[in-house]
Amino acid sequence: MQFTVLVVDDNAINLSLVVQLLLKIDGVCPVGFTDAMQALIWCESNAPDLLLVDYMMPVLDGLEFIKRFRALPQHLLVPVIMVSAAIEREVKLRALELHANDFINKPLDAIEFTARVRNMLALRKMQLQFNELNFEQIRQHELQYRAVIETSKDGFLVVDMQGRILETNDAYACLSGYSADELVTMNICDLEAKMTAADVAHVLKGLAEQGHARFETQHKTWSGHIWPVEINVTYIEAEGGRCFSFLHDISQRKQDEAQLRKLSQAVEQSPNSNVICDTSGVIEYVNAAFTAITGYSASEAIGRKTGFFKSGLTRPEVYADLWKTLQRGEVWQGEFINRRKNGEDYTDFAIVSAIRQPDGEITHYVAIQKDITQKKLMDEELEVYRRDLEALVSKRTSEMFEAKTQAEAANKAKSDFLANMSHEIRTPMNAIIGFNGLCLRTDLDEKQKDYLTKAGSAAQSLLHIINEVLDLSKIEAGQLRLESIPVRISRLVKNVTDQVGVLAADKGLTINVDLEEGIDQYPLRGDPMRLQQILLNLCSNAIKFSTQGSIHIRCQSGASSGPAVELQFAVQDSGIGISPAQIALLFRPFSQADSSTTRRFGGTGLGLSICRGLVEQMGGRIWVESEPGLGSTFYFTAQFALDSRHSGEPVGQAHSREQLERKMASLRGSRVLLVEDNAFNQQVMSEMLTEVGLQVDLAVNGQDALDQLARSHYDVVLMDLQMPVMDGLTACKLLRGNPAYKDMPVIALTANVDQIDKDRCRQAGMNDHLSKPVVPEQLYSALLRSIVPVKPIVSVPLLVSPVVADESELPDFPGVNVAPVIKRMRGNVAAYRRLHGLFCQQAAGVPRALREALAVEDFDAARRLVHTIKGSAGTIGADELSVAADVLEQVYRESVPAGEAQLSEFEAALAIVIAARL
């Protein structure tokens, strides 16, 4: 053990001598000072084990130093030896009063000095050992005390006789919501919710007298919540009195007691008879309802067997089933015929169940019984009425079913009739319009031209009515099919404004378009023709019923859910407006706001009904907001699929055609193998590809493509799916089977755009998918994704300058929407005329070939014929013909013949397009 000995002597020589003697003693580390004040300063932060102090020193003598040394609490028990040449008796007595332990005279005797120092250090060692032992015992008691307090689930408080909180634990802090630091600054009265300060003082006084108490009160938390508490408190008479309290939260117990009271009251006040018996059937409890129903009081029933009020009319097997069910531990339900005290029989419906202890042992049974005597009588009467009513309902149901069947048959007959008649009328009407248009191109005098122009206008009006009837009949018959092709909202709305712009201008109206910024960012798929039909109808109505002001067309995006997005459209006018009563009639077939509307403005009243049917088929709804004289706003929503071929890239982030063509400069000289059996499509695709500097080779089927790939290198393959000899899917599978072509980019070309078709392409190993008619922007984007550029992409001038076509130069071909196609062809009218002529040349023999295939039920050949027309018609803008071909393709895919009306519609639409080249 190491001891620190402090030596204080103003004589440096004496100090040095003492230090030398101390260093000879093992385990002693001397610290010496000649300045008594400095020594005291050192003592404030250090703890010597022995003090040797000289008596005769300036400033502070030995006695004053001992006095100040002992005044420091940590040095109260440190041994002290006073060293002096001569110590008087009075000085020694004074030193002893200051708790000096020994004296050494100068000059020092080394042996005596060493012995006295050793004695004092031995005393110090015993003192330290005793203190350490005592401290450990105290510490252990303290730890046990704290462990009990801190691990207790109950709260703990130490309170003085003034109610001041001196100590607490975490459990009470958690219960009260206050921190422990906050609690020790509070008074118990701050926590009491039930007792006043006077009550608290009275309790504390009683505790000082009794020494212990247990009572219930209420405390309040930091948030103001009041909770019941049971306090177990012990008074200890120390430091003016202390109250040591354990506080138990009895909220759950109070709730349980309240619940028990409620259950007891519920049972006692229940209108049903409640009986509790032991496992032997001896009654231990009945409620008031039992007495009211049976006439027996509780004292008359308790202690007797449960069967004491039997009537004898209940079948014995009922009781046998009761006890078997209860012995299985299940609940029994059934009826008893019992007897009241007055001898009257009555029927009880009873539910009997076991009462189990926590260990599962059954100790009692409880029966809840309801007097159903009156109910039984009523049930018998109701059964008679039920049988009579059932017979009546059966008769009425049969009559209603027959009427419903007749109504449905009549509605179907009407729809079929309208569909057939509209087709039968439409076929010659298309021919009339077509030949009327051709006649107008011949040399005519003014009178003849006037007659034919008026006849053509009348025929168009009649055809419009027929088309509306056909659309309505299709919608009602559930036969209307919607396309799923790319939709660009800005382009579609422009087509609408282009078509109705002249009508608006004639009436002095302006058309304003407000499209949500970035609306074209969505790669939408839907039926643009039907969407355009809805907007055209609403805009035409807006112009028809407005005499001044403007027409507003708005579109904004709505909710997006997975692979679909909802758009909301609005068409607002400044017209005559509609009353609430008239709005209710608007969307009914053959209905308008009132009969005068037809006389004044014309129309069939079918347009809005057709719009509603189309909107609902698009997964949306249509409605109107209007006030008479203030105009109307027609709203509708529609759901559009998101095109997965864009790989999640918004259209708004794609490039314009000009930008794409600039980027295509990096691919100039790349070799493309176009696999397509249709010469018409070969020409269209070849022009698109050569226009941007690509080298194109043609293959007419899958086998031809494989042969050419074996001979030459290509950067990408554009592969049609449906071809003779070998289709595109088979060719791609064989291509992928050769390791040399495992990374060859293959892009599918098809008129089908459903998910099944896409999955087939992916499984065959194709990298991308383009739908016909192919849009240049989509083609160039796909090529940029597939071909590795032969040089970095740089900004270069357009390879081909667009040819701007004047609207007066656009060819007027019946059945064809020319403008958007020529726009895609960069305004090259001459190229479009060649394309249109090639289509008419190839399609001329299709009707005959189709009829021949159908005659021998070769539906696969028929499907290929209409599939070819479908894609080619879409390419030249013959949208109506493309839709008619798609209808037939879907039918022939199922290997069944199409209806004559559907076939006639296809042939008529094809005849109108071909007639333009006659």
Residue, then its C-alpha position, 0 to 999 in steps of 0.5 A: m500500500q502506498f502512503t502520502v505523507l505531508v511535511v510542513d516546516d518553514n526550515a528547508i534544512n529540517l524539511s529536507l532531513v524529514v523527507q530523507l528519513l521518510l524515503k527510507i520507509d517502504g511505501v511512503c511518498p513524502v510531499g514537503f512545503t516550507d510555506a504553510m499557506q501553500a500546503l493548505i491550498w494543496c490539501e484542498s485538492n489532495a488527501p495525505d495519509l499522515l501530516l507532519v507539521d512544525y510548531m514554530m512557523p511564521v504566518l501560521d504556526g503548527l496549531e493554526f495549521i492543524k485547526r485549518f487542516r481539520a476543518l477540511p471534511q476529508h481530513l478529519l481522521v487523517p493522523v497528525i504528528m506535531v514536530s518541535a524543539a520544545i513543546e510546552r504542556e499548554v501547547k500539547l493540550r491545545a494540539l490534542e484538543l485539535h485532534a493531534n495524534d502524536f509529538i516528536n521532539k527535535p533534534l530528530d532521533a531517526i529510530e524513534f522518528t521511524a517508529r512513530v511514523r510507522n505507528m501512525l501509518a499502521l493506524r491509518k491503514m487500519q482506519l482505511q480498511f475499516n472505512e472501506l469495509n463499512f462503506e461496502q456494507i453501506r453501499q450494498h444496503e444502498l444497492q439493495y434499497r435502490a434495486v427494490i425501488e427501481t425494479s418495483k412496478d409500483g410507484f415510490l415516493v419519499v415525502d417529508m412532513q410538509g408534503r415535499i417530495l424528496e425521492t421517487n422512482d422511474a415507475y411513478a415518473c412513468l405513471s404520472g407523466y412527470s420526470a423524476d427531476e420535476l417530481v422532486t421539486m413538487n409537493i404531494c398536493d400538486l399530484e392529489a386530485k381528491m384530497t385538499a391540502a388540509d386533507v393531506a396535512h391531516v393524513l401526514k399527521g395521522l401517519a406520524e402517530q400511527g406509523h403505517a397506513r393503506f388507503e385509496t385516493q386519486h392522483k392526476t398526471w402531467s396531462g391532467h388525466i386522473w387515475p385511481v391509486e392505492i397507497n401503502v405508506t410507512y412513517i420513519e422518524a428521522e430528519g424531521g420525519r419521512c413518509f416512504s410510500f408505494l403507490h399502486d395503479i388500480s385503474q384496471r381493478k376499478q375497471d374490472e369492478a365496474q365491469l363486474r357490476k355492469l355484468s351483474q346488473a345486466v344479468e339481474q336486470s335481463p328480461n330473460s331468465n338466467v339460472i346458474c347451477d353446479t355440475s350436479g344440477v343444483i340451482e345456486y342463482v336465479n335472476a328477477a326475470f326467472t321469478a317473473i316468468t315462473g312465479y318461483s322466488a329465488s329462495e324457492a328455487i335455490g338449492r333445488k334441482t333444475g328440473f323442478f319446474k318441468s311440465g313433463l311435455t318435453r321429449p326425453e331425448v331433448y334432455a339426453d341431447l342437452w347433457k351429451t352436448l354439455q359433457r362434450g364442452e359445447v353450447w346447447q340450444g333448444e326448447f323446453i316446455n316448462r310449467r309455471k308455479n300457477g300450473e300454466d305451461y309455457t315454452d322456453f328457448a334455452i341456451v346452456s353453456a359451461i362455466r370454466q375455471p382458468d385451468g379449464e375445469i367445469t364448475h357450473y352451468v348457466a342457462i339463459q331462457k326466453d319465454i317464446t310462447q307468444k312467438k310460437l303462436m305468431d309463427e304458426e299464423l305467419e307460416v300460413y301467411r308465408r305459404d300464401l304469399e310465397a305462392l303469390v310471389s311465385k306467380r308474380t315472379s313468373e309473370m315478371f320474368e316472362a315480361k322481362t324476356q319479352a322486353e329483352a327480345a324486343n330490345k334485341a330485335k330493335s338493335d338487330f334491326l337498326a344495325n342491319m338496316s343501317h348497314e343495308i342503307r349505308t352500303p348504297m349511301n357510301a356508293i352514292i357519296g363516292f360517285n357523286g364526288l367523282c361526278l363533281r370532278t368531271d366537266l359540269d355546268e354551274k347548274q349541274k354542279d349546284y345540283l350535285t353539290k346539294a345532293g352530296s351535302a344531303a347525302q352526307s347529312l343522311l349518312h351522318i344520321i345513319n352512322e349515329v343509328l349504327d353507333l347507337s345500335k352497336i353500343e346497345a347491343g354491346q358490339l362496339r369495339l374500341e381500338s388500342i393505338p397510340v393517342r396524342i392529345s394535342r394532335l387530336v384536339k387540333n384535328v377537331t378544331d380544324q374540322v369545326g373551325v370553319l363552322a365557328a368562323d361562319k358564326g363569328l365564334t372563336i375557339n380557345v384550347d387550353l391543354e394541361e402543360g405536358i399533357d403529351q408526356y403520357p404515352l397513351r393508348g386508346d381509340p383516337m377516332r372515337l375520342q375525336q368523335i366525342l369531341l366533335n359532337l360536343c364542339s358541334n353542339a356548342i357551335k350550333f347553340s351559340t350565336q356569339g362569344s367563344i368555344h373553350i376546349r380544355c383537357q387535364s390529367g386526373a388520377s393515375s393508377g398503375p398502367a393507366v391514366e384518366l384524362q378529363f375533357a371539357v367543352q364550354d360554350s356561351g350559348i342558350g344554356i339548359s335548364p335542370a329539367q332539360i339536363a335530365l333528358l339530354f343523354r337519352p336516345f332520340s332526346q333533346a332539351d325540348s321539341s322546339t330544339t329539333r325544329r330550330f337547330g335540327g339533329t336526331g337527338l342521338g349524339l349525346s347518347i352515343c357520347r355517353g355510351l362511348v365514354e362509359q366504354m372508355g371507363g369514364r363518365i359524362w355530365v353537364e353544368s349549365e344555366p339558361g342564358l349563360g351557356s353550358t359546359f360538358y365534361f367527360t373523363a376517359q381512361f387510357a392505357l400507358d404504352s409500355r413500349h416507351s419503357g416509362e419515358p414520357v412522350g414529353q421527354a422524347h424528341s420532336r421529329e426534327q430532333l430525331e432526324r438530327k440524331m438519326a444522322s449518327l446512324r447514316g449508312s447503317r444497314v436495315l433488313l426490312v422483312e415485309d411481304n406487302a409491297f405497299n408497306q415495303q414502299v412506306m417503310s423504305e421511304m421512311l428509312t432511306e429518307v434519314g440515310l439508312q440502307v434498306d434491303l427487302a425480304v418477303n418472308g422469314q425464310d428469305a430474311l434468314d437467307q439474306l442474314a446468312r449472306s450479309h451483315y445488318d445492323v437491325v432487322l424490322m420483322d413483320l409477324q404475319m407472312p407466307v412461307m415463314d412468319g416473323l415469330t418462327a424466323c426470330k426463334l430460328l435466328r436466336g438459335n444461332p449464337a452469331y445472331k444472339d445480339m442482333p436487334v429485331i423489331a417487330l412490325t404488326a397491326n395487333v397491339d394487345q398484350i398477348d401479341k407483345d408477349r409472343c414477340r418477347q418470347a420469340g426473342m424480339n427486342d422491340h415492338l412497333s404497331k402499324p401504321v408505323v409513325p416515323e417518330q416511333l420508328y426512329s426512336a426504336l432504331l436509336r434504341s437498337i443500333v449502336p451509332v457509327k459516330p457520335i451524335v452531333s447536331v446536323p441540318l435536316l437530311v430532307s427539308p419538309v415540303v409544306a403543302d397548302e391545304s388547297e393542294l391536299p387530295d380529296f379522297p372519300g373515306v380517307n383522312v388525308a391531312p395527318v398522313i401527309k403531315r407524317m410524310r413531311g407534306n409530300v403530296a406526290a408521294y402520298r398519291r403514289l402510296h394511295g394508288l398502290f394501296c388501291q391497286q393491291a386492295a382491288g382484288v381483296p373482296r373477291a378473294l375474301r368471298e372465295a376464302l369464306a366459301v371454303e371456310d378458310f378463315d385463316a386466309a380470310r384473316r390474313l387478307v383483312h389483317t393486311i388491309k387493316g394495317s395498310a388502311g391505317t397507313i393511308g388514313a382510311d381509319e374507318l376501313s381499318v376499324a371495319a377490317d379489325v372487326l372482321e379479323q377478330v371474328y375470323r381469329e375465332s374461325v367463325p364467319a362474320g355477319e353479313a352486315q359486318l362484311s358489307e360494311f367492310e366491302a362498302a368502306l373499301a369500295i369508297v376508298i378504291a373508287a377515288r382512283l377510278 
